[in-house]
Amino acid sequence: MPHSTPTGFDSPSLEAHLLGLIDFEQALALARRLVFDAGGTNDRQIRLLICEHPAVLTVGRQGSRGHFRAPEREFESRQIPIRWVNRGGGCLVHAPGQLAVYPIVPLESFGWSVGDFLSRFQAAWQALLAELGIPAQPHANRFGLWGRTGQLVAFGVAVNGWTTYHGAFLNVEPSMTLQHLVDTDPVEHTPFTSLVVERQQPIKMPHVRARLIGHLATAFEVERQHLYSGHQYLSQPTATRSVEPPRRRVG
């Protein structure tokens, strides 16, 4: 994993915003606004949106209806909306108990390529799982991490104007019944598992969340960290800045 740091910039910082349980569309609107704010700046500031979502199915660019394991009427009966989104990855069911992390990273300010960012991002998740006693590994030429019982971390990243958004998802202790409604890994058809299943013992979301922030700071070589509850923009209108200009697409 590369660790080169451009010279001539202020030391980087990381802002982690704990949003709690938040609607997917509201979190996405906030991320888009932060991407808009990051455009044209060289502040070397990474912003993390860390949250859980009420039940929702998102379908990325590699996903399709062919990856649904249940008819759409079942999603409707369970009150699980379906959202088609412009991110990498396939189908994911989000629900309480799943940790969602959305990093807003201005790549040019850090001198990183998309590949550099993804390698660092994945390394942080792998370090977290290793700390928790889970030797998770990636599969060849694919981002994401797999344990002994299935996929633990799913990636779904997008880049807009050389700023990253969308992110990665880890099942801590969600309802696995909902997770089995889609084929998360259509290449090898391994199931999406959870930390509780892998460890065979309970684990608290706040502990996982706190440890991950530390590993992300290390992977991104960030010297200063700031932790916030919520975000000021959530109490302000976001519609005027939620429209996305053309973006570079990544898998």
LINMO-V853646 format. One record per backbone hydrogen bond with DSSP energy under -1.0 kcal/mol. CO is the residue of the C=O (numbers start at 1). NH is the residue of the N-H. E is the energy in kcal/mol with one decimal. If there is no record, write none. Layout:
CO:NH:E
CO:NH:E
This chain:
12:224:-1.2
13:46:-2.8
14:226:-2.5
15:48:-3.5
16:228:-3.0
17:50:-2.6
18:230:-2.6
20:52:-2.4
23:27:-2.2
24:28:-2.5
25:29:-2.2
26:30:-1.9
27:31:-2.4
28:32:-2.5
29:33:-1.9
30:34:-2.2
31:35:-2.2
32:36:-2.3
33:37:-2.4
34:38:-2.0
35:39:-1.0
38:41:-1.7
44:13:-1.7
46:15:-3.2
47:104:-3.4
48:17:-3.1
49:102:-2.8
50:19:-2.8
51:100:-2.9
52:22:-2.8
56:94:-3.2
57:83:-3.1
58:92:-2.5
59:85:-2.4
60:63:-1.6
64:67:-2.0
65:68:-1.8
67:183:-3.0
71:74:-1.6
71:75:-1.0
72:76:-2.1
73:77:-2.5
74:78:-1.8
75:80:-3.1
76:79:-1.3
81:57:-3.0
83:59:-2.7
85:87:-1.4
87:61:-2.9
89:62:-2.4
90:60:-2.3
92:58:-2.8
94:56:-1.9
95:98:-1.8
97:172:-2.1
97:173:-2.0
99:170:-2.4
100:51:-2.5
101:168:-2.0
102:49:-2.4
104:47:-1.9
105:107:-1.2
105:164:-2.1
107:112:-2.1
113:117:-2.2
114:118:-2.5
115:119:-2.4
116:120:-2.3
117:121:-2.9
118:122:-2.6
119:123:-2.1
120:124:-1.8
121:125:-1.5
122:126:-2.5
123:127:-2.3
124:128:-2.1
125:129:-2.4
126:130:-2.2
127:131:-2.2
128:132:-1.6
129:134:-3.0
130:133:-1.6
134:136:-2.1
137:146:-2.8
139:142:-1.8
145:152:-2.9
145:153:-1.8
146:137:-2.4
150:147:-3.1
151:193:-2.3
153:145:-1.9
154:169:-2.2
156:167:-1.9
157:88:-1.7
158:165:-2.3
160:163:-1.0
162:107:-2.0
163:160:-3.0
165:158:-2.2
167:156:-3.2
168:101:-2.4
169:154:-2.2
170:99:-3.3
171:195:-2.2
172:196:-1.7
175:179:-1.1
176:180:-1.4
178:181:-1.8
181:69:-2.9
182:184:-1.0
185:189:-2.6
191:151:-3.0
194:198:-2.3
195:199:-2.9
196:200:-2.0
204:208:-1.8
205:209:-2.8
206:210:-2.3
207:211:-2.3
208:212:-2.2
209:213:-1.9
210:214:-1.5
211:215:-2.0
212:216:-2.7
213:217:-2.3
214:218:-1.8
215:219:-2.6
216:220:-2.5
217:222:-2.7
218:221:-1.1
224:14:-2.2
226:16:-3.0
228:18:-3.1
231:234:-1.6
232:235:-1.3
233:236:-2.0
238:241:-1.7
239:242:-1.2
248:159:-1.1
